[in-house]
Amino acid sequence: MKVVSTRSLDDALKALRDAGPDARILAGGTDLMVEMESGRTHPALVVDVWKIDALRQIREMQDGVEIGALADCGALIRSVQVARHADTLIEAARTVGAVQIRNRATIGGNLGTASPAADLNPVLFALGARVRVASTRGERELPVEAFVKGYRTTDRAHDELITSVFLPRRPAHELRFFRKVGTRRAQSIAKVVVSAAVAFDGERVQAARISAGSVADRTLLFDGLAQELVGAPLPQAAKLSEFLRRHLDAAAAPRDDVRSTARYRRFVLQRILESSLRSPAQVR
Ligand SMILES: Cc1cc2nc3c(=O)[nH]c(=O)nc-3n(C[C@H](O)[C@H](O)[C@H](O)COP(=O)(O)OP(=O)(O)OC[C@H]3O[C@@H](n4cnc5c(N)ncnc54)[C@H](O)[C@@H]3O)c2cc1C
């Protein structure tokens, strides 16, 4: 196996262009090194991008915040700009692994792995993130839900690199939350992870994006559920419960695995949404 270590985006993109589909990008390595160690992947070439500092920046723009793909969870937690635009992303980053992992685990790597149990991705879905990718052919930007295509599968072409994630400015009066349920509070992979952003115009729901992980083969965006919420006040207790059951039964497809059962996951997903959507204290 060959390793190309680069400090510039141009060099990384040229290396990816020349390498073909057998190359893998190495950012913090907290997923890739595990895959390589376990023999799940044998790349012919590893393009190490960790030292490309230009991809580490977090920039506040007029309409939101741009987070470089190499921003790690520690940097997200410390960022004033992220706190201002994406408080739930900080909550999620705090739950990723232990401090050593958080100081290597990048936002681009979380997206690149596209694990159904990833913790940052449901927040990116809920906040309407756009993923920016580049190759020697040019740049493009796509909604995060179009980027994550399936089980550990993304829309990235083999010569493309995620350069940043853009998060639009949040509306006033938005209910936002992040919840992760694992075996214990620290250092656990999610049994269920949920995030949402529901904006209000007075009592009425103006816009809603609700997402969950570990309840299907990929991070899900509950589009149908959100569409039905828009234009009216949130349904009251019993109605909300029935409403959620109807949508989640159709949209979620949890499985039994080493971490949990499909039944428990369905139950917890519904309970988290029920209690969080009822809690006006979370309107920020
Ligand atoms: C002990 C341990 C605990 C963990 N706990 C959690 C947890 O609680 N929650 C959680 O969500 N995850 C957890 N993880 C998984 C991992 O830390 C995260 O998914 C992390 O965000 C991966 O980032 P990375 O920079 O290390 O990615 P890498 O391992 O470097 O890369 C991961 C994948 O993304 C691709 N990639 C990386 N950067 C880019 C880019 N810029 N453009 C395109 N593709 C790219 C790589 O080719 C690879 O396929 C844990 C891992 C370990 C080892």
The ligand as an SDF file (V2000), in Angstrom:
LIG
                    3D

 53 58  0  0  0  0  0  0  0  0999 V2000
  -13.2110    4.2910   19.6410 C   0  0  0  0  0  0  0  0  0  0  0  0
  -14.0960    4.9650   18.6150 C   0  0  0  0  0  0  0  0  0  0  0  0
  -15.2420    5.5960   19.0480 C   0  0  0  0  0  0  0  0  0  0  0  0
  -16.0800    6.2240   18.1290 C   0  0  0  0  0  0  0  0  0  0  0  0
  -17.2090    6.8210   18.5840 N   0  0  0  0  0  0  0  0  0  0  0  0
  -18.0390    7.4460   17.7080 C   0  0  0  0  0  0  0  0  0  0  0  0
  -19.2300    8.0700   18.1730 C   0  0  0  0  0  0  0  0  0  0  0  0
  -19.5490    8.0890   19.3580 O   0  0  0  0  0  0  0  0  0  0  0  0
  -20.0330    8.6690   17.2490 N   0  0  0  0  0  0  0  0  0  0  0  0
  -19.7130    8.6900   15.9090 C   0  0  0  0  0  0  0  0  0  0  0  0
  -20.4580    9.2620   15.1110 O   0  0  0  0  0  0  0  0  0  0  0  0
  -18.5930    8.0840   15.4580 N   0  0  0  0  0  0  0  0  0  0  0  0
  -17.7540    7.4720   16.3060 C   0  0  0  0  0  0  0  0  0  0  0  0
  -16.6220    6.8500   15.8430 N   0  0  0  0  0  0  0  0  0  0  0  0
  -16.3600    6.8500   14.3860 C   0  0  0  0  0  0  0  0  0  0  0  0
  -15.4620    7.9970   13.8870 C   0  0  0  0  0  0  0  0  0  0  0  0
  -14.7090    8.5650   14.9250 O   0  0  0  0  0  0  0  0  0  0  0  0
  -16.2600    9.1030   13.1810 C   0  0  0  0  0  0  0  0  0  0  0  0
  -17.0380    8.5750   12.1410 O   0  0  0  0  0  0  0  0  0  0  0  0
  -15.3550   10.2100   12.6390 C   0  0  0  0  0  0  0  0  0  0  0  0
  -16.1120   11.3670   12.3610 O   0  0  0  0  0  0  0  0  0  0  0  0
  -14.5730    9.8090   11.3970 C   0  0  0  0  0  0  0  0  0  0  0  0
  -13.7330   10.9060   11.0470 O   0  0  0  0  0  0  0  0  0  0  0  0
  -12.2090   10.6840   10.6280 P   0  0  0  0  0  0  0  0  0  0  0  0
  -11.6610   12.0180   10.2940 O   0  0  0  0  0  0  0  0  0  0  0  0
  -11.4730    9.9290   11.6490 O   0  0  0  0  0  0  0  0  0  0  0  0
  -12.4130    9.8020    9.3180 O   0  0  0  0  0  0  0  0  0  0  0  0
  -11.4200    8.8070    8.5920 P   0  0  0  0  0  0  0  0  0  0  0  0
  -11.3140    7.5410    9.3510 O   0  0  0  0  0  0  0  0  0  0  0  0
  -10.1530    9.4880    8.2190 O   0  0  0  0  0  0  0  0  0  0  0  0
  -12.2790    8.5750    7.2710 O   0  0  0  0  0  0  0  0  0  0  0  0
  -13.5450    7.9670    7.3440 C   0  0  0  0  0  0  0  0  0  0  0  0
  -14.0870    7.7550    5.9370 C   0  0  0  0  0  0  0  0  0  0  0  0
  -14.4120    8.9970    5.3390 O   0  0  0  0  0  0  0  0  0  0  0  0
  -13.6070    9.2220    4.1890 C   0  0  0  0  0  0  0  0  0  0  0  0
  -13.2040   10.6260    4.2600 N   0  0  0  0  0  0  0  0  0  0  0  0
  -12.5850   11.2440    5.2930 C   0  0  0  0  0  0  0  0  0  0  0  0
  -12.4220   12.5630    5.0260 N   0  0  0  0  0  0  0  0  0  0  0  0
  -12.9750   12.7610    3.8060 C   0  0  0  0  0  0  0  0  0  0  0  0
  -13.1120   13.9150    2.9760 C   0  0  0  0  0  0  0  0  0  0  0  0
  -12.6890   15.1330    3.3520 N   0  0  0  0  0  0  0  0  0  0  0  0
  -13.6900   13.7660    1.7680 N   0  0  0  0  0  0  0  0  0  0  0  0
  -14.1560   12.5500    1.3760 C   0  0  0  0  0  0  0  0  0  0  0  0
  -14.0470   11.4340    2.1080 N   0  0  0  0  0  0  0  0  0  0  0  0
  -13.4570   11.5320    3.3250 C   0  0  0  0  0  0  0  0  0  0  0  0
  -12.4490    8.2390    4.3000 C   0  0  0  0  0  0  0  0  0  0  0  0
  -11.9350    7.8640    3.0520 O   0  0  0  0  0  0  0  0  0  0  0  0
  -13.1080    7.0830    5.0020 C   0  0  0  0  0  0  0  0  0  0  0  0
  -13.8390    6.3140    4.0930 O   0  0  0  0  0  0  0  0  0  0  0  0
  -15.7480    6.2240   16.7350 C   0  0  0  0  0  0  0  0  0  0  0  0
  -14.5620    5.5990   16.3060 C   0  0  0  0  0  0  0  0  0  0  0  0
  -13.7470    4.9700   17.2350 C   0  0  0  0  0  0  0  0  0  0  0  0
  -12.4860    4.3000   16.7490 C   0  0  0  0  0  0  0  0  0  0  0  0
  1  2  1  0
  2  3  1  0
  2 52  2  0
  3  4  2  0
  4  5  1  0
  4 50  1  0
  5  6  2  0
  6  7  1  0
  6 13  1  0
  7  8  2  0
  7  9  1  0
  9 10  1  0
 10 11  2  0
 10 12  1  0
 12 13  2  0
 13 14  1  0
 14 15  1  0
 14 50  1  0
 15 16  1  0
 16 17  1  0
 16 18  1  0
 18 19  1  0
 18 20  1  0
 20 21  1  0
 20 22  1  0
 22 23  1  0
 23 24  1  0
 24 25  2  0
 24 26  1  0
 24 27  1  0
 27 28  1  0
 28 29  2  0
 28 30  1  0
 28 31  1  0
 31 32  1  0
 32 33  1  0
 33 34  1  0
 33 48  1  0
 34 35  1  0
 35 36  1  0
 35 46  1  0
 36 37  1  0
 36 45  1  0
 37 38  2  0
 38 39  1  0
 39 40  1  0
 39 45  2  0
 40 41  1  0
 40 42  2  0
 42 43  1  0
 43 44  2  0
 44 45  1  0
 46 47  1  0
 46 48  1  0
 48 49  1  0
 50 51  2  0
 51 52  1  0
 52 53  1  0
M  END
$$$$
